Amino acid sequence: MDEHPESPESAYSAHTSGNGLNTGAGAGAGAALDRRAELSEFLRTRRARLKPEDVGLPDFGRHRRVPGLRREELAQLAGVSVAYYTRLEQGNGQNVSAEVLDAISRALRLTGAEHAHLTHLAKPKQHKKKPSVRAQVVRGTLRQLLDTMDGVPAYIAGRRTDILAWNAMTASLFGDWAELPPQDLNWARLVFLRPEYHDLFMDWEQKAIDIVCHLRMDAGCYPEDPRLAALVGELSVKSEEFRRLWATHDVKEKSYGVKRFRHPLVGELTLNFESFRLPDDSDQTLLVYHAEPGSPSAEALRLLASWGRDATRAGAGT
């Protein structure tokens, strides 16, 4: 038997290059995401999704060797020189101004989240105390608030899609998270590595997309976070679906919407969810699920609440 088995992070470096992870010396648990590579790939993938007709440019039917707009066309739309934009797309964004980033964002038709992500990558903030590696602590009063929300699933998520705190109804819907190892209290690991969550989410693909988009936003804010890099490395080795979605470079803020579940005890539920970023820690978000009053899903939540510990044991098919 091999006495030195390959770690997920070192295996990741063998599987991917140019995918945003610094796989040079020191890569692995202490690796960091390569901000320049992230910037380059993000701009390239945003440019590739646009066609000339999408932005009012003529398309003379010439053979296009690459999908989407050419660099020359994008530079023309943004009002910058081709050489300037080329340097930026190669990851050289140190001296780019906010005005130029705004112009490029408009030319690329970026969403608000994508514009923020581009700004984080091109003009990174200097974090004096390395907040990305500090333990995330949930205030005691917030834990008390979760406990009072006894009719709806509610939890607090932090950086890297870590799950920080939750109430009893959350356990009834998603399973007994208290029995998981601490490192598995993470939405990305649950969704991509645990088959029961594939069954729980009726639209699993959309949930997976959301998770990867949130991780990408974190990567832009904290490219030096070694735990984030290690998580990306592990998932890239263990999940083909994660590798595919990570390569899209799509980003999204936590927001609101609808999720449909297939629960082993109460069957199908359709729940609305809302997310609230905490005012004293923008890296923590309170998420609350609720059902339309009088709906079958509302009755299903009531049943889960009445079953208590029995529902927790059955949550997510565990």
C-alpha positions in Angstrom: 0.0 0.0 0.0 1.2 3.6 -0.8 2.3 5.1 2.5 1.8 8.6 1.2 -1.7 8.7 -0.5 -2.4 11.7 -2.7 -4.3 14.4 -0.9 -7.4 16.0 -2.6 -5.6 19.3 -3.0 -2.5 17.8 -4.7 -4.8 15.7 -6.9 -6.7 18.8 -7.8 -3.5 20.4 -9.1 -3.0 17.4 -11.4 -6.6 17.7 -12.7 -6.7 21.4 -13.3 -4.4 24.2 -14.4 -5.5 27.8 -15.2 -8.7 27.2 -13.1 -8.0 29.9 -10.5 -6.0 27.9 -7.9 -2.4 28.6 -7.2 -0.8 25.2 -7.6 2.8 26.2 -7.3 5.1 25.8 -4.3 3.1 25.6 -1.2 -0.1 24.6 -2.9 -2.5 22.3 -0.9 -4.1 23.1 2.4 -2.3 26.5 2.5 -2.9 27.3 -1.2 -4.6 30.5 -2.3 -6.7 31.2 -5.3 -4.8 33.0 -8.0 -6.5 36.4 -8.3 -4.9 37.3 -11.6 -6.1 34.0 -13.1 -9.5 34.6 -11.6 -9.7 38.0 -13.2 -8.5 36.8 -16.6 -10.9 33.9 -16.7 -13.9 35.9 -15.5 -13.4 38.6 -18.2 -12.9 36.0 -20.9 -16.0 34.0 -20.0 -18.1 37.2 -19.7 -16.9 38.2 -23.2 -17.5 34.8 -24.6 -21.2 34.8 -23.8 -22.0 38.0 -25.8 -22.6 38.1 -29.5 -22.1 41.2 -31.7 -25.8 41.5 -32.2 -26.4 41.5 -28.5 -24.5 44.8 -28.1 -25.5 46.5 -31.4 -22.4 45.6 -33.4 -22.7 44.4 -37.0 -21.9 40.8 -37.6 -20.7 40.4 -41.2 -20.8 36.6 -41.1 -17.1 36.2 -40.9 -15.7 33.0 -39.4 -15.1 33.6 -35.7 -12.5 31.4 -34.2 -13.6 32.1 -30.6 -17.2 32.4 -29.3 -18.5 35.8 -28.3 -17.1 39.2 -28.8 -13.5 39.8 -29.8 -11.2 41.8 -27.5 -11.2 44.6 -30.1 -15.0 44.8 -30.1 -15.2 44.8 -26.3 -12.5 47.5 -26.1 -14.4 49.6 -28.7 -17.6 49.3 -26.6 -15.9 50.2 -23.4 -14.0 53.2 -24.9 -10.5 51.9 -24.1 -7.6 50.8 -26.2 -7.2 47.2 -27.3 -3.8 47.0 -25.6 -5.2 48.3 -22.3 -8.1 45.9 -22.3 -5.8 43.0 -23.3 -3.5 43.7 -20.3 -6.6 43.7 -18.0 -7.9 40.4 -19.4 -4.4 39.0 -18.8 -4.9 39.7 -15.1 -3.0 43.0 -15.0 -5.5 45.2 -13.2 -3.4 46.9 -10.5 -3.9 50.4 -11.8 -7.3 50.2 -13.4 -9.7 53.0 -12.4 -13.2 52.6 -11.2 -14.4 54.5 -14.2 -12.8 52.0 -16.6 -14.2 49.1 -14.6 -17.7 50.7 -14.9 -17.3 51.1 -18.6 -16.2 47.5 -19.1 -19.0 46.3 -16.9 -21.6 48.1 -19.0 -20.0 46.8 -22.2 -20.1 43.2 -20.8 -23.7 43.7 -19.6 -22.7 42.6 -16.1 -25.2 42.2 -13.3 -24.7 44.0 -10.0 -23.1 40.9 -8.4 -20.8 40.5 -11.4 -19.7 44.1 -11.3 -18.9 43.8 -7.6 -16.9 40.6 -8.3 -15.0 42.3 -11.1 -14.1 45.1 -8.8 -12.9 42.7 -6.0 -10.7 40.9 -8.5 -9.2 44.0 -10.2 -8.9 46.2 -7.1 -8.6 43.9 -4.1 -9.0 45.4 -0.6 -6.1 44.9 1.8 -7.5 43.1 4.9 -5.3 43.9 7.8 -6.4 41.1 10.1 -6.9 38.3 7.6 -10.7 37.9 8.4 -10.9 35.0 6.0 -9.0 32.7 8.4 -10.6 33.9 11.7 -13.3 31.7 13.2 -16.8 32.9 12.4 -18.8 33.5 15.6 -22.6 33.8 15.8 -23.8 36.2 18.4 -25.7 34.6 21.3 -28.8 36.8 20.7 -28.9 35.6 17.1 -28.9 32.0 18.3 -31.8 32.9 20.7 -33.6 34.4 17.7 -33.3 31.2 15.7 -34.7 29.2 18.6 -37.8 31.5 18.8 -38.5 30.8 15.1 -40.1 27.5 15.9 -42.5 27.3 12.9 -40.0 27.8 10.0 -36.6 26.5 9.0 -34.0 29.2 9.6 -30.2 29.1 9.7 -27.1 31.4 9.5 -24.5 30.8 6.7 -21.1 32.3 6.6 -18.0 32.4 4.3 -17.3 29.4 2.0 -21.0 28.4 2.4 -20.3 27.2 6.0 -23.3 26.5 8.1 -22.9 28.3 11.5 -26.2 28.0 13.4 -29.7 26.7 12.8 -33.0 26.0 14.6 -35.0 22.8 15.2 -37.1 23.2 12.1 -34.1 23.4 9.9 -33.0 20.0 11.3 -36.4 18.6 10.5 -36.1 19.6 6.9 -32.4 19.1 6.2 -31.4 16.4 8.6 -29.6 16.3 11.9 -26.6 18.6 11.2 -25.5 18.3 14.9 -24.4 14.7 14.1 -22.1 15.8 11.2 -18.3 16.3 11.6 -17.6 20.1 11.9 -15.9 20.2 8.5 -19.1 18.8 6.8 -21.2 21.7 8.1 -20.8 23.3 4.7 -23.5 23.6 1.9 -21.0 22.9 -0.9 -20.0 19.6 0.7 -23.6 18.6 1.5 -24.9 19.3 -2.0 -22.0 17.9 -4.0 -20.8 15.0 -1.8 -24.0 13.6 -0.1 -26.5 11.8 -2.3 -29.4 12.4 0.1 -29.3 16.1 -0.8 -29.5 15.2 -4.5 -32.8 13.6 -3.6 -34.0 16.3 -1.2 -33.8 19.2 -3.7 -36.2 18.6 -6.6 -34.2 21.1 -8.7 -30.8 20.0 -7.5 -29.0 21.5 -10.5 -30.2 25.0 -9.6 -29.2 24.6 -6.0 -25.7 23.4 -7.1 -25.4 26.5 -9.4 -26.4 28.8 -6.5 -23.7 27.2 -4.2 -20.9 27.6 -6.8 -22.0 31.2 -7.6 -21.7 32.0 -3.9 -18.3 30.4 -3.6 -17.1 32.4 -6.6 -18.2 35.6 -4.9 -16.2 34.6 -1.8 -13.2 33.8 -4.0 -13.3 37.4 -5.3 -13.5 38.9 -1.8 -11.0 36.6 -0.1 -8.6 35.1 -2.7 -6.0 34.4 0.0 -8.3 32.2 2.1 -6.5 28.8 2.3 -9.6 27.0 3.5 -11.6 28.2 0.5 -8.9 27.0 -1.8 -8.7 23.7 -0.1 -12.5 23.3 -0.3 -12.4 24.1 -4.1 -9.6 21.6 -4.5 -11.5 18.8 -2.6 -14.7 19.3 -4.5 -13.0 19.5 -7.9 -11.4 16.1 -7.3 -14.6 14.5 -5.9 -17.3 16.0 -8.0 -17.5 16.2 -11.8 -20.6 18.4 -11.5 -18.7 20.9 -9.3 -15.8 21.0 -11.8 -18.2 21.8 -14.6 -20.0 24.6 -12.7 -16.8 26.1 -11.2 -15.4 26.5 -14.8 -18.3 28.8 -15.8 -17.1 31.6 -13.4 -20.7 32.7 -12.7 -21.4 34.7 -9.6 -24.5 35.5 -7.6 -25.4 37.2 -4.3 -27.6 35.4 -1.8 -31.1 36.7 -2.4 -34.7 35.2 -2.3 -36.7 32.8 -4.3 -38.5 29.4 -4.2 -37.1 25.9 -3.5 -39.0 22.6 -3.9 -38.2 19.7 -1.7 -39.0 16.0 -1.6 -39.0 15.1 2.1 -39.0 11.4 3.1 -41.8 12.0 5.7 -44.1 14.6 4.2 -43.4 14.4 0.5 -43.1 17.4 -1.7 -42.9 21.0 -0.3 -42.7 24.3 -2.0 -41.0 26.9 0.2 -40.2 30.5 -0.3 -36.9 31.7 1.1 -35.5 35.1 2.1 -31.9 36.0 3.0 -30.8 38.8 5.3 -27.2 39.9 5.5 -26.3 40.8 9.1 -25.5 44.5 9.7 -22.5 43.8 11.9 -21.0 41.1 9.8 -21.6 41.1 6.1 -20.1 37.6 5.7 -23.0 36.1 7.7 -26.5 35.7 6.3 -29.7 34.7 7.9 -31.8 32.5 5.6 -35.5 31.7 6.4 -37.8 29.3 4.6 -41.6 29.7 4.8 -44.7 28.3 3.1 -47.7 30.0 1.6 -50.3 30.3 4.3 -53.0 27.6 4.0 -51.0 25.6 1.4 -50.2 21.9 1.6 -46.6 22.9 2.2 -47.7 25.0 5.2 -49.4 21.9 6.6 -46.3 19.8 5.9 -44.2 22.2 7.9 -46.7 22.0 10.8 -46.5 18.2 10.7 -42.7 18.3 10.8 -42.8 20.7 13.8 -45.2 18.4 15.6 -43.0 15.3 15.0 -39.9 17.0 16.5 -37.0 14.6 16.9 -38.5 11.9 14.7 -38.6 14.4 11.8 -35.0 15.4 12.5 -33.9 11.8 12.1 -35.7 11.5 8.8 -34.6 14.9 7.4 -32.8 14.7 4.0 -33.4 10.9 4.1 -30.7 10.4 6.7 
